């Protein structure tokens, strides 16, 4: 049947044909189908492109090839086309490769502002750079580019760029000294490109690597290799035959290219490896402090320290790629922009002179005349001239994009998917419909009043949109510095030949044969002295310099004198003279043990050095801390270095304020902690404890064997604080947990409080994040700001609602209603508080105090309670005695609830609680900065200006104050013990004028929680008596690494 069917079809020959012939037939059919598909797609694309006009072709085969050469004639052709095609037009490269050229801001916007996935960079030319630049920011794409862009953005923050201005000053000064020498030797004119390229490479080498090769005056293999690579890439692009790698690397140029790449990579790799060794031998904190002191955090340093959202750093290969990209992208473009700017000013002496006068006016009081960061914003006319030059002669004339989707244009036309678009920066800048008389050099186009009415995409020398130039601020700053100092020291004149330079657009816009100008040195000091107002200015300058020198000498003398006076304080051995004691006693269990050892060795205190110039006095004996703690808040105010992290959250509340404001707020808030206000809160404490215990019962019934005390008690303290501060009862212990945050409105507030506390503690451990401008750009910084907004919005809403209630009820009615309900919460007290002059607190003040109470009140209480339960679990005999004391007190009550007066009837439980607070104080240290000399009881003096660390943990573990300080012994606090102990031997809530205002509130809550917990549960170590001790972790409060886990057995 098969044979009959094939015979009838005339295909019976297939049965006798070789299988190879069949495969060949199938392949030919597939190829034919591909060709037909491509032909159809090409025809469809041509039909869709017919709406775009095009210049006349050379012929049907060559298309427009040959019309776009890298020459002056091509630049003029582009200018002429701008008069005919003012938005977009079509070019054909051969018979089958269409390219769309866009020359109007409205038409480039859809491409430049599109996501990078829709219009990625066209890589035909850039692929030649890959062996040199690797997969850096210039050549990468997709998620790899997005991650790299986020990592590199902080490297170009103005705080990183500020110190580079000094580098620019020095590199320009070197170039000018070379010019002076060449002129004195008879040179009549200079090639701007040659000299300025070396100057930009010199400054880049210092900014990227902190390496000074003096390449402007002597030969440098690395610099020569950079220049050779740029030349070879340009040369290769112009020879289509050499676009294929297999051919290019067989040519002499290809061999030179490889050799230069090896040299450049070897130099960069050596710097990276040396810097990694430095980082490995020092901690990140020490490394940053050394860099901050030297004010030299270079590009390599930023790359080595950069980490993404997942904490992943850049590899050495990644860092090399970005450093090489910065060297390539930064030197030629800046040199081109500067060279053409000097040329345009040489052609327009009236603008040159006005710029020179502007610079002189700015620098007339300085010797030497060097620019500072803030000066760059004070050169408006010079900036206008520079921008006009970048418009007329943009360093990069075109950029290209490949459309991965159809791109609609403003006039309704569509660029079909798959086409290449050339965005002609030169064409946009010379478009007569955007810039009237575009070939005229007119700096006033960039007058701020005119600029605001113009499309931002009319001027794009650094591109625009997501893939704009990341280093544009760096480049503009360098150009401004070089231009200003050059005009200050030299007069620029066109070349004597009078011939206009022939523009040559390669990788950047150059000039054929160089850009030659005549430069005439100016005796600027003489001109300035004539131009200034008479000689008194010189006397003022001299007086200012003398005053500055005197200040420096006074500081040096004061430091030397302090060092002499501090020699009476003993100190542990330093790591070395530079790092001092940095790294001693870190916030870990090992650090806590080191503190205990230091206190045993130096029981009355000791001194440590943070680096070579920052001394700290550690006081760990009650007699020694008395002078500091009992001093007035003005003499020994709180040291605010760490607390500044909290200011965006807590504002200027009692914790962070100082001086008269602190004193006024302290007086106004003291009534809020009177026992008559606190009495009703006991009911709140018990309700919150009952909710926590019910949750424990449920978890135990579900098979949970152990509980993290910190997790549960933190939520319980937040629950009670929310009720006491705001009068809110939201049962946040059930709605929210630390491992899964719900989104209900009030519990969002609780989640934000917990997150803020965690983020502040995390930030304190990362020295690099202490800088606000760095932290605010991290994911944690953004979470911190968002949590602050949520907390502030919640508090503000409560305050506004409560203020509306006050006028609608009247003050007497309001107080009567509160008295009847026995609930005058913290917000109510703050709203009613007035000072001696009858002035109330503002809403901002009230928010700051409420947020401070929420912050300080929950974590410290939770820490004290958690460690108290742990200590009683480890000492069952004391736990049982406490339980019997509570049972005896509550035996006739149903339900068994505490009353205010009961808190004074739990003596043994109070002794156990205090002993736990001694052994594990929630806050381990506090600090004070001495604004006056502070005498100590033994005759020594703490000099003015020195920071004192009062080690609460050290005092509580001092063997000369507490015998066997590591033993849990509640009988130390027996009121009938007769032991005559210094009142400052026990200070879990600090002491003196700045002691904790809420300590009665906290102790009352801890007693209530501890009593009811022991009444209802037996607490046991998580792993039995052999359970290893938890590893202490002193952060904002004293925590335990991984949580503080106990078993809780319900009691009948």
VOGUDREN-263755 format. One record per residue (C-alpha): x, y, z; residue in three letters. Coordinates in pm, whole numbers, plus 50000, padded with zeros to 5 digits. Each point is the difference from the previous one (the first is absolute). Layout:
N
XYZala ...
# end
This chain:
1052
500005000050000unk 502905024250088unk 501664993249665unk 496705005049818unk 499415033150178unk 503515013649927unk 499784988649640unk 496745018149956unk 501675031750150unk 503054995749780unk 502264995650305unk 500844963449974unk 503715009849959unk 500115009050373unk 499924963250088unk 503314993849821unk 501775032550099unk 502925001150253unk 499145012350355unk 502765026449970unk 498225014849702unk 496805001350203unk 501815018650282unk 501445024449748unk 496535005749858unk 498615006450349unk 502815024550077unk 499465018849676unk 496275002050076unk 500745014250348unk 502445025449856unk 497505010349735unk 497335004650270unk 502425021850203unk 500815021249695unk 496345004349917unk 499235009450363unk 502855025550007unk 498905013749663unk 496455004050123unk 501135016950322unk 502365022849805unk 497245009549758unk 497575006250287unk 502625021550176unk 500655019949678unk 496285006549965unk 499765012850356unk 503085022149951unk 498555017949694unk 498535026850227unk 503545012250079unk 501675023949751unk 503534993749880unk 502745019449820unk 500854990349640unk 501974967049981unk 503254995749809unk 498354970249825unk 497704971050082unk 502904977550115unk 502185023350208unk 497115019550145unk 501425028650207unk 503404983550062unk 502775025549960unk 497825029650092unk 500724996250371unk 503775001750028unk 502035011050303unk 500935033349852unk 499215037049994unk 497924994749685unk 497804975050185unk 499445024750285unk 498875026249748unk 497754974349831unk 498354992650335unk 499465037550051unk 498425003149655unk 497774969750055unk 498815016450322unk 498415027449790unk 498174974649780unk 499134972150246unk 499325015650340unk 498744969850194unk 500934965849857unk 501224985949668unk 501094966849855unk 503454988949881unk 500864967849817unk 503334982950062unk 500154979249685unk 496774985749856unk 498674982350313unk 501085018550317unk 497725029550093unk 500985024350275unk 497755027350140unk 501715032750099unk 498145020950259unk 500865036950040unk 497175015550205unk 499454999050381unk 496384988449970unk 501014970949778unk 503014988350202unk 497945000050322unk 498214966449940unk 503374982949952unk 502085017450268unk 497304997850266unk 498964964349920unk 501094972050238unk 503384985449906unk 498304967349899unk 497895017749735unk 502805019749834unk 503394984850092unk 503285014249876unk 501064988949651unk 503314982050055unk 501614998249653unk 502755025150079unk 500154993050373unk 500834963149947unk 503485010949889unk 500505013250356unk 499054968150185unk 503534984550018unk 501115032450168unk 497005011050210unk 498424966250078unk 496374998650108unk 499965034150171unk 497285026250016unk 500625011549641unk 499634965649841unk 497674980850233unk 496244997349961unk 496854987350171unk 499964991050370unk 503814999050008unk 500135036649892unk 497205010150243unk 501794983950297unk 503325015649903unk 498415034649954unk 498484998550351unk 503344989450149unk 501955027649826unk 497595029150057unk 501335007950355unk 503505003649850unk 498815031949828unk 498255015750301unk 501165035650060unk 501604990650335unk 502254975349814unk 500715025249721unk 500845029450228unk 503644989850077unk 500644994549626unk 499895037949944unk 503415002150167unk 501284973049761unk 498715020249702unk 501735031550132unk 503364982150021unk 499774982749661unk 499065032949830unk 502865017750181unk 502414973649864unk 498715005449645unk 500345037650035unk 503584996950128unk 500784979049691unk 498435026749777unk 502115027050166unk 503154979749937unk 499124993049635unk 499195036849936unk 503275010850160unk 501774975649765unk 498425016949695unk 496844979649934unk 497575023049817unk 496894978650012unk 498834968550182unk 497754970749906unk 497185001150256unk 499014963649946unk 503504987150071unk 500535019250323unk 496484998150140unk 499744962449932unk 503124994650212unk 498615023150271unk 496684981150017unk 501824966550008unk 502225013150280unk 497045011150213unk 498054968149925unk 502934978450108unk 500025018550334unk 496214998550045unk 499634963649896unk 503194984650142unk 501525027150229unk 503074995649778unk 502185029349893unk 502014990449690unk 500895036049906unk 499064989249648unk 499805036049877unk 503755004350043unk 501434965249951unk 499264967549817unk 497444976150154unk 499484965449848unk 496424998450136unk 499025034049859unk 501664991949666unk 497994967649987unk 496725018550067unk 500735024849720unk 501074972149763unk 496844979650068unk 497765030049924unk 501855006149673unk 499894963449895unk 496254996750064unk 499325031049787unk 502284987449723unk 498364965749999unk 496505014749975unk 500945018449682unk 501174967949827unk 497014976749948unk 502294971349899unk 501494999850352unk 496634997750180unk 500434962050011unk 502054989350304unk 501594970649821unk 501575023949747unk 500735029350230unk 502094980450252unk 502274987749719unk 500955035949909unk 502755020850168unk 497285022950139unk 498184970150153unk 503224988250169unk 500635035250135unk 496405001350125unk 500424967550194unk 503345010950144unk 498555033450116unk 497004982150156unk 502334977450199unk 501965029850128unk 496875019450103unk 498424969550165unk 503244991650183unk 500225035250145unk 496345000350112unk 500184964550146unk 503135008850199unk 498285030350155unk 496894979450088unk 502014971850159unk 502115024550200unk 496875018050123unk 498344966950095unk 503074990850208unk 499705033550177unk 496324993550073unk 500794964850127unk 502685012950238unk 497695027050138unk 496364999250095unk 497585018549771unk 499485025550278unk 503735006550037unk 500435002049621unk 497185025649968unk 501295020750290unk 503445001549840unk 498445010149668unk 497735025750167unk 503005015450177unk 501985001849674unk 496865010549806unk 500914975249723unk 497204974949940unk 500814992149638unk 497924981649738unk 501704966450068unk 499215003550374unk 496315006449927unk 499844969849768unk 501714977450257unk 497515010450270unk 496894999549779unk 497384973350071unk 496624994249845unk 496674993650175unk 501004963650064unk 503335009850153unk 501994987949695unk 503165019349917unk 501645005149661unk 502624974949884unk 503525011249907unk 499084995649632unk 496925022150046unk 502035026950175unk 502644999349726unk 497315003749733unk 498465030350171unk 503365016650069unk 501134995249639unk 496615012849878unk 500335031450213unk 503535006349867unk 498814995749640unk 496695018450030unk 501395027850217unk 503155012649831unk 499205004349630unk 496505014850036unk 501155025250262unk 503065008949792unk 497815005549693unk 497505021850185unk 502785021050157unk 502025003949679unk 497035012449800unk 498935022850287unk 503445016549998unk 499815003049621unk 496575016750011unk 501165024650266unk 503135007549797unk 497685008449705unk 497835022450222unk 502335021550214unk 497125020250147unk 498534968650161unk 503494988650101unk 500655032750182unk 496684999250183unk 500724964550119unk 503465010950116unk 498575028850203unk 497474976450158unk 502794976450110unk 502155028750130unk 497125013550204unk 499514965750156unk 503684993350079unk 501255035050081unk 500544992550371unk 501794966749958unk 503644990749988unk 500594976649829unk 497015005549770unk 498344965950014unk 496364991049959unk 497884982950264unk 496894978849958unk 497575027950087unk 501675023349747unk 498794978949708unk 496455012950048unk 501255036150009unk 501185001949638unk 496715005449814unk 501355016449683unk 502924975849966unk 497484971450034unk 497835015649727unk 503055002449769unk 500974964050072unk 496504987049927unk 499775019849676unk 503294984749891unk 498704965150085unk 496935007949789unk 502035012349703unk 502684972950028unk 498594970450200unk 502804975150089unk 497824970449896unk 498095008149682unk 497694969649975unk 498644971950214unk 498064970149872unk 497154978150123unk 498504967749866unk 496194998350039unk 498864967050149unk 496365011149971unk 498035023549776unk 500685035750118unk 497215025549938unk 501125035649919unk 498165032150101unk 498595005649650unk 498384965449980unk 502684982949795unk 501544968150139unk 503594987449994unk 499634962649927unk 501524974450231unk 503564989349913unk 501145032449838unk 503085019350104unk 499535036550095unk 502825025250002unk 499345028850242unk 502075028149851unk 501075021350294unk 501755022949752unk 496825001249790unk 497805008750301unk 502485027150109unk 500065014949649unk 496294996749920unk 498785034849890unk 496474992450119unk 501394995850353unk 502955024250002unk 499665031849790unk 503235007149808unk 501464967350125unk 503505006349856unk 500445032050203unk 501864997850334unk 497595017250244unk 500454992150373unk 496835019150087unk 497964970649868unk 500704984550341unk 498815029350208unk 497874983350276unk 496965020749900unk 500214987249642unk 500864963950085unk 496824993750199unk 497855004049685unk 502054975149795unk 499664962249982unk 502534983050229unk 500864976849709unk 501075029049779unk 503434998750172unk 501344964850048unk 503824999949991unk 499934972050262unk 497004981749852unk 496824997450212unk 497594974950149unk 500914967850185unk 503324995549814unk 501245035750030unk 503645006050091unk 500464991050369unk 503135021850022unk 498595032349855unk 500345019350329unk 503644988750028unk 500695010949641unk 498265033950030unk 501835007750324unk 503374991649845unk 499245021349694unk 498945029550215unk 503164998350213unk 502324996749699unk 498225027449804unk 499945024450293unk 503674995850092unk 501125001049636unk 498205032949938unk 501455013750325unk 503604992649893unk 499945002649618unk 498445019749717unk 498884977549715unk 500315010349635unk 499194982049672unk 502854984249808unk 501965025249793unk 499144981949677unk 496385010850041unk 498734966949852unk 496884985450156unk 500614965450151unk 498474971149807unk 497704980350229unk 500524962250007unk 497344979350183unk 501614967250111unk 499364984850344unk 499935036650102unk 499985032149797unk 503625008749923unk 501655024149757unk 502024987649704unk 503695005850074unk 499265012350353unk 498355031050146unk 502735026550014unk 499725032350200unk 502385027250110unk 500205005450376unk 501395031450166unk 500924997850370unk 498405026750219unk 501685016150299unk 496744994650183unk 501315010050344unk 500965034349863unk 496705003549818unk 498084989450305unk 501805025150222unk 499095027749754unk 496454987549958unk 499334995350371unk 499025028050224unk 503205014750152unk 502504983150231unk 497814994750312unk 498804968149835unk 503514986250018unk 500145008150370unk 496654982650049unk 501334969749813unk 503114999350216unk 497905004150315unk 497744971349894unk 502964977249933unk 501525009550334unk 496724992950181unk 499744965949831unk 503584991350091unk 499365010850359unk 496924977650017unk 501994970149875unk 502785006650250unk 497495003450284unk 498424966749905unk 503394983049987unk 500995015150334unk 496674989950159unk 500354964449875unk 503594997650126unk 498955014350338unk 497094975450026unk 502324971049920unk 502285011150283unk 497095003150244unk 498574966249899unk 503214981450080unk 498714994750355unk 497354976149864unk 501194964149944unk 499294983549666unk 500104964649860unk 502654991749738unk 499165015549660unk 499794980849673unk 502415025549851unk 500605037750011unk 497575007149714unk 497004977950081unk 500345003750376unk 497454977650175unk 497604997149704unk 498534965049999unk 500344995950377unk 496834986350168unk 497724996349693unk 496194996750053unk 500144962150048unk 500194974650283unk 503785000749965unk 499895037950031unk 497964997650321unk 502614976550145unk 502775024049898unk 498175028450180unk 499774978350314unk 503744993049981unk 500835036949946unk 497865010250298unk 501814974150214unk 503365014449888unk 499005036950016unk 497195001450261unk 499925038150019unk 500025006249627unk 502335001249704unk 500625018749675unk 499804987449642unk 500945016349669unk 497784998649693unk 502685004949741unk 502925023450074unk 498095031350111unk 496704990350169unk 500314991050369unk 497134985050201unk 499894997450380unk 498224968350119unk 498675003850355unk 498954968050177unk 499935008750372unk 497215018350189unk 502415024950159unk 501375009549659unk 496675004249820unk 498505022350270unk 501745031349875unk 498694994949646unk 496484987150072unk 499245025850271unk 501335028949791unk 497465023049840unk 498814991049651unk 501935030049863unk 503354988550147unk 499704963549894unk 497404997749720unk 499224967849821unk 502434991749717unk 497804999049687unk 502154981449745unk 497914968350010unk 496685016250092unk 499995020949680unk 498874968449817unk 496745002550195unk 499215036549927unk 497974994249679unk 497784977150208unk 499925015750349unk 500445036549910unk 501115024050271unk 498424981450291unk 501294994850352unk 502554973849892unk 501685021949734unk 499435035950115unk 502455019950210unk 500355032950186unk 496975021350081unk 497684979949778unk 500854967950183unk 499525016850341unk 496605014249898unk 498754966849861unk 501284981050305unk 498045022850233unk 496864997149787unk 500194962049970unk 500804992150365unk 496275001350106unk 499244973449739unk 501904974850215unk 498415008950334unk 498674969150178unk 496425012949973unk 500394999449620unk 501754966250007unk 497484982050225unk 497394992949727unk 502744986549774unk 500294969150223unk 496694987949857unk 501485004749651unk 503104980050091unk 497894971150125unk 497794999549690unk 503084998649776unk 501584972550213unk 496774980149991unk 499995002049620unk 503634988049986unk 499304971250239unk 496944989349800unk 502194999449692unk 502594978750187unk 497294975550108unk 498854996449640unk 503504994849864unk 500824974150268unk 496774981249929unk 501044999149631unk 503274982850093unk 502425029350021unk 502694989850248unk 501895032550046unk 499375037249956unk 502215029749911unk 499515023850291unk 501205030649806unk 497474994549722unk 496964995750223unk 500875025450268unk 500905026949743unk 496524997049852unk 498455000450346unk 501845032050101unk 499055016449670unk 496394989750057unk 499925015850346unk 501835031349883unk 497535004849715unk 497214999850257unk 501795022650250unk 501295025349744unk 497125001649751unk 497094982150168unk 499984974449714unk 499154963450057unk 500674979949683unk 501164966450138unk 503235003049802unk 501394968950169unk 497694978649787unk 499845021449683unk 503765002549956unk 503094979550066unk 503635007849943unk 500224974249724unk 496875009049806unk 498825035950000unk 496345005849933unk 498685031249826unk 497105011050220unk 500325037050067unk 500985002050373unk 502094968549974unk 501855016249707unk 501025025650260unk 501334972750232unk 501824983649710unk 501585033649912unk 501185005150362unk 501654965649999unk 501555006049659unk 501395034150097unk 501664985750311unk 501524971949794unk 501245023449725unk 501655024250245unk 501854971250170unk 501084986449660unk 501225034149881unk 502145004650312unk 501984968949906unk 500905012449646unk 502335030450012unk 499505008049631unk 496255004250064unk 500655026250271unk 500155025149714unk 496455012149934unk 500515005049628unk 501144963549965unk 497364985150232unk 497095018149838unk 500804983549667unk 500034964350136unk 496934977350020unk 500225002350380unk 500055038149981unk 496895000249785unk 498264975850241unk 501025022550291unk 498455030949836unk 496814981049914unk 499654986650356unk 500585035250140unk 497245013749778unk 497614973050118unk 500795005450371unk 499745037949972unk 496734998149806unk 498454977550266unk 501115022450288unk 498925031849819unk 496564985349929unk 499474991850369unk 501135034950106unk 497675017149750unk 497064978550106unk 500705007150369unk 500315037449935unk 496604999549828unk 498534982750306unk 501335026550240unk 498205030749855unk 496784980749934unk 499734988350361unk 501665027750193unk 502944994350234unk 497894992950314unk 497754975049820unk 503034983549844unk 501714995450338unk 496824987550166unk 499514974149725unk 503604988550039unk 499724998950380unk 496834979249976unk 501684975649762unk 503245001750203unk 501965002749673unk 502045031949968unk 502504987549745unk 503405014649909unk 498705019949700unk 497345016150223unk 502645010950252unk 502175014949725unk 497045018749849unk 499145015250338unk 503595007550110unk 501085036650023unk 503215016050115unk 500505028650247unk 499055025449732unk 496784981749912unk 501384987249665unk 498904965649888unk 501904974749793unk 499645001349622unk 498704970149806unk 503554993349881unk 501265000150362unk 497224976350106unk 500774976249714unk 503715000150088unk 499294991850367unk 497424973049917unk 502364983449750unk 502865002350252unk 497884983050268unk 499024972249757unk 503654994749901unk 501555001250347unk 497174982650181unk 499594967349812unk 503474986349930unk 501635008250333unk 497094985450198unk 499904969349776unk 503754994650047unk 499815003450379unk 497034976250023unk 501464974049761unk 503294997850188unk 498144999250335unk 498004969449887unk 503214984149871unk 501795005250335unk 497054985950196unk 499854970249760unk 503684993250078unk 499325003250377unk 496814980350076unk 500365005050375unk 499675037949962unk 497234995549744unk 497984978450241unk 500425024950286unk 498775028349775unk 497014978649897unk 499074992850363unk 500265037350077unk 497575008349718unk 497604971850098unk 499995011750359unk 499165035449886unk 497184989749763unk 498584969250175unk 496655015650091unk 499385016949663unk 497894987849714unk 501125007549736unk 503585002750129unk 500865035549894unk 502525024650141unk 499205034150138unk 502315030050017unk 500844995750370unk 500934963449938unk 503115010249811unk 501635010850326unk 499074966450164unk 502214978149782unk 503405005050166unk 501724967849886unk 498705002849643unk 501305035949994unk 503404988150125unk 500154973749722unk 498985025749738unk 502665024750112unk 502694973250010unk 499084990449643unk 500205036649894unk 503445001350161unk 501224968449829unk 498375008449663unk 499345037649980unk 497815008149696unk 502225029949909unk 503674991150044unk 501635034249947unk 499145037049992unk 502265028449889unk 500625035950100unk 502115027449839unk 501715022750252unk 499575036949916unk 502175009450301unk 502814983550194unk 498414974050229unk 501974991650320unk 499854964250127unk 500094990150372unk 503594987049981unk 501335033449873unk 500204991749631unk 498175022449753unk 498124991549681unk 501005028149757unk 497425021349826unk 498824985749666unk 500724963450082unk 497224974149962unk 499324977650302unk 498484965449971unk 498124990450317unk 499994962149987unk 496844989150183unk 500934963949927unk 503535006550129unk 498775015550325unk 497544971450054unk 502804974449944unk 502735018250193unk 501444975350256unk 501045028650232unk 496335010750020unk 498154966749969unk 501774969050140unk 499744970449760unk 498305022749741unk 499194971449757unk 497864981550261unk 496215005450007unk 499365008950367unk 496755018750073unk 500975004750365unk 502405027649893unk 496865021749990unk 498614989450337unk 498905033150161unk 500864985650340unk 503404987549895unk 501695029650155unk 502505002949714unk 501165035749956unk 500075002749620unk 500495030549780unk 496635009649839unk 501815002749665unk 501094963550018unk 496644990749845unk 498825021949714unk 498044980649738unk 498015031949938unk 503025023650015unk 500115026650273unk 500285037350053unk 498125027449812unk 499714979249680unk 498834967550160unk 497144980549843unk 496785019250062unk 497924968349950unk 501814976750240unk 497024997050240unk 497764991149704unk 502504973649881unk 500584984450345unk 496264998450067unk 499384982649669unk 502864975550056unk 498754991150349unk 496444994349880unk 501084978649704unk 502504979850204unk 497524993450283unk 497164988349774unk 502324979149781unk 501444981250302unk 496474995350132unk 498854982649681unk 503144983649859unk 503174982550106unk 502895012049781unk 502834975749922unk 503165002449788unk 499314990249638unk 502384970450003unk 499974990750367unk 502595008850264unk 502834991249758unk 498735025849751unk 502915022949894unk 499735036150112unk 498565023549734unk 502535021649819unk 499445036150105unk 499815026449727unk 500065036750108unk 498275020549729unk 497565027950086unk 499134977150289unk 501534968050134unk 498604971649788unk 500924963649949unk 501334987249668unk 497284979549832unk 497435008350270unk 499574990850367unk 498194966550002unk 498304985050309unk 497474972750070unk 496765010450172unk 497914974350188unk 496435010950087unk 499094997350368unk 496564991550131unk 
# end
